[in-house]
Amino acid sequence: MVPILLVEDDPLVGRGLQLALTRHGHDVRVAESGEDALSEFHASAPDLVVLDLMLPGIDGFEVCRRVRAAGQVPVIMLTARGDDFDVVTGLAAGADDYVIKPAQPTVLDARIRAVLRRSTSSADDDARVHGDLRIDTAALTVTARGAPVQLTPTELRLLLTVSRTPGRVMSRTQLLEQVWEHDYLGDSRLVDNCVQRLRAKIEVDPTSPVYIQTVRGFGYRFGPL
């Protein structure tokens, strides 16, 4: 069973999701505040965090930032609204995916399994070298300008996907299908925010990217060719 930390301030919702996810084969611990979430995160070292954004005390955005600063554990955020502010702010804080509340357990389970697959999947057995960027697809490590780059599983999966065929333009729809495994293909925010985070880690100048290039009106292309 995969250890999961569920952070939800409503005891009834938290208990219901815990029971449902347990039936789906997950080992779920529950925290009801931001402070409890951080304490439980460091104590139990979960493989994934499901995080409500609206929490008493330390809010979910700050919890996500601290979890992300502590390592590469995937984060799925729960938001009561599908508006741009919550979603974009949560993704910018480092979340890998999001589910709008009330969360259906089957949907949440599918998102959890997709994120966990990104944590363990690999590609081929060679190292890809592009300029000063080296991607070891066997060890799943990345170095830029000789220094190791710490990527989240989703960021790594995105980089592996676009670097597989340099020069090929990939649409946001294609990236959602291949990286996030989403059935709903209208949400480009996941792609755009992940690209921004990835650029900040691998590009010399993220405002003038060399590796993850925007093709306006369509998607992204990996370079240099």
C-alpha positions in Angstrom: 0.0 0.0 0.0 1.3 3.5 -0.9 1.5 5.8 2.1 -0.5 9.0 1.4 -1.0 12.1 3.5 -4.5 13.6 3.1 -4.8 17.2 4.4 -8.4 18.2 4.8 -9.8 20.5 7.5 -13.4 19.1 7.4 -13.4 15.9 9.5 -16.4 14.3 7.7 -14.9 14.9 4.3 -11.5 13.8 5.4 -12.8 10.6 7.0 -14.9 9.8 3.9 -12.0 10.3 1.5 -9.7 8.3 3.8 -12.1 5.3 3.8 -12.7 5.5 0.1 -9.0 5.7 -0.8 -8.2 2.9 1.6 -10.7 0.7 -0.3 -8.7 1.6 -3.4 -5.6 0.2 -1.8 -3.9 3.3 -0.3 -2.5 3.8 3.2 -4.0 7.1 4.2 -3.1 9.4 7.1 -5.2 12.5 7.7 -4.1 16.0 8.9 -6.7 18.7 9.5 -4.5 21.9 9.6 -1.4 23.2 7.9 0.6 22.8 11.0 -0.5 19.2 11.5 0.2 18.5 7.9 3.8 19.6 8.0 4.4 17.7 11.2 2.9 14.5 9.8 4.7 15.0 6.5 8.1 15.0 8.3 7.1 12.2 10.7 5.6 9.7 8.2 7.5 10.6 4.9 4.5 9.8 2.6 4.9 9.0 -1.1 2.2 11.6 -2.1 0.3 14.4 -0.5 -3.4 15.2 -1.3 -3.7 18.8 -0.1 -6.8 21.0 0.5 -5.9 24.6 -0.2 -8.3 26.2 2.3 -6.8 25.3 5.7 -6.8 26.9 9.2 -3.5 28.4 10.2 -0.9 27.8 7.5 -2.9 27.6 4.3 -2.5 25.0 1.6 -0.4 27.2 -0.7 2.3 27.6 2.0 2.1 23.9 2.9 2.7 23.0 -0.7 5.7 25.4 -0.9 7.3 23.8 2.2 6.6 20.3 1.0 8.2 21.1 -2.3 11.2 22.8 -0.7 11.7 19.6 1.4 11.9 17.3 -1.5 10.2 15.9 -4.6 7.1 14.3 -3.1 4.2 14.7 -5.5 1.3 17.0 -4.5 -2.3 16.9 -5.7 -4.2 19.9 -4.5 -7.9 19.9 -3.7 -9.7 23.2 -4.6 -13.3 24.1 -3.9 -13.2 26.4 -7.0 -12.0 25.8 -10.5 -11.1 29.5 -11.0 -7.7 30.6 -12.3 -6.5 32.2 -9.0 -6.6 29.0 -6.9 -5.5 26.7 -9.6 -2.6 28.8 -11.0 -1.4 29.8 -7.5 -1.4 26.2 -6.4 0.4 25.0 -9.5 2.9 27.8 -9.1 3.5 26.7 -5.5 4.6 23.3 -6.9 1.5 21.1 -7.1 1.6 18.4 -9.7 -2.1 18.2 -10.4 -5.5 19.3 -8.9 -9.0 18.0 -8.3 -12.0 20.2 -7.8 -14.1 19.5 -4.7 -16.3 17.7 -4.0 -13.7 15.1 -5.0 -15.0 11.9 -6.4 -12.9 9.1 -4.9 -12.6 7.3 -8.2 -11.4 10.4 -9.9 -9.0 11.2 -7.1 -7.7 7.6 -7.1 -7.0 7.8 -10.9 -5.1 11.1 -10.5 -3.1 9.6 -7.6 -2.1 6.5 -9.6 -1.2 8.7 -12.6 1.1 10.9 -10.5 2.7 7.8 -8.9 3.4 6.3 -12.3 5.2 9.5 -13.2 7.3 9.0 -10.1 8.5 5.5 -11.1 8.3 5.5 -14.9 11.5 5.5 -17.0 12.3 5.9 -20.7 15.1 4.3 -22.7 18.5 3.4 -21.6 20.7 6.2 -22.9 21.7 9.6 -21.7 20.5 12.5 -23.8 22.9 15.4 -24.1 21.7 18.7 -25.4 24.1 21.6 -25.1 24.9 21.9 -21.4 21.8 19.8 -20.4 22.3 16.1 -19.7 19.3 13.8 -19.2 20.1 10.3 -17.9 17.0 8.4 -18.8 18.1 5.2 -17.0 19.0 6.8 -13.7 16.3 9.5 -14.1 18.7 12.3 -13.3 19.3 15.7 -14.9 22.3 18.0 -14.8 22.5 21.5 -16.2 25.9 23.2 -16.7 27.4 20.4 -14.6 25.2 20.8 -11.6 22.4 18.4 -10.6 18.8 19.6 -11.1 16.1 18.5 -8.7 12.9 17.9 -10.6 9.5 16.7 -9.4 8.2 13.5 -11.0 5.9 15.6 -13.3 8.6 18.0 -14.3 10.9 15.1 -15.1 8.2 13.3 -17.1 7.5 16.5 -19.1 11.2 16.9 -19.8 11.6 13.3 -20.9 8.5 13.6 -23.1 9.5 16.8 -25.0 13.2 15.8 -25.3 12.5 12.5 -26.8 12.1 14.1 -30.2 14.0 17.4 -30.4 12.5 19.9 -32.9 9.1 18.3 -32.8 6.3 20.7 -31.8 3.9 19.1 -29.2 0.5 20.6 -28.5 -0.7 21.1 -24.9 -3.3 18.4 -25.6 -0.6 15.9 -26.5 1.3 16.8 -23.4 -1.7 16.5 -21.2 -2.4 13.0 -22.6 1.2 11.8 -22.4 2.4 13.4 -19.2 -0.7 13.8 -17.0 -2.8 11.1 -18.6 -5.9 13.3 -18.4 -9.2 12.4 -20.0 -10.2 16.1 -20.0 -7.9 17.9 -22.5 -9.0 21.5 -22.1 -6.9 22.4 -19.1 -3.7 24.0 -20.5 -2.8 25.5 -17.1 -1.2 22.3 -15.9 1.1 22.3 -18.9 2.0 26.0 -18.8 2.7 26.1 -15.1 4.9 23.0 -15.2 6.8 24.5 -18.2 7.4 27.7 -16.2 8.8 25.7 -13.2 10.9 23.5 -15.5 12.4 26.5 -17.3 13.3 28.1 -14.0 15.4 25.1 -13.2 17.1 24.3 -16.5 17.4 27.5 -18.5 20.1 30.1 -18.1 17.5 32.8 -18.8 13.9 31.4 -18.3 12.6 34.5 -20.1 14.5 33.6 -23.2 14.4 29.7 -23.2 16.7 27.6 -25.2 15.4 24.1 -24.3 11.6 24.5 -23.8 10.6 26.8 -26.6 7.0 28.2 -27.0 5.4 27.8 -30.4 2.6 30.4 -30.2 -0.9 29.2 -30.8 0.1 25.5 -30.6 2.4 24.3 -27.9 6.1 23.7 -27.1 9.2 22.4 -28.9 12.4 21.1 -27.4 15.7 22.6 -28.5 18.5 23.2 -29.2 18.1 21.2 -32.4 
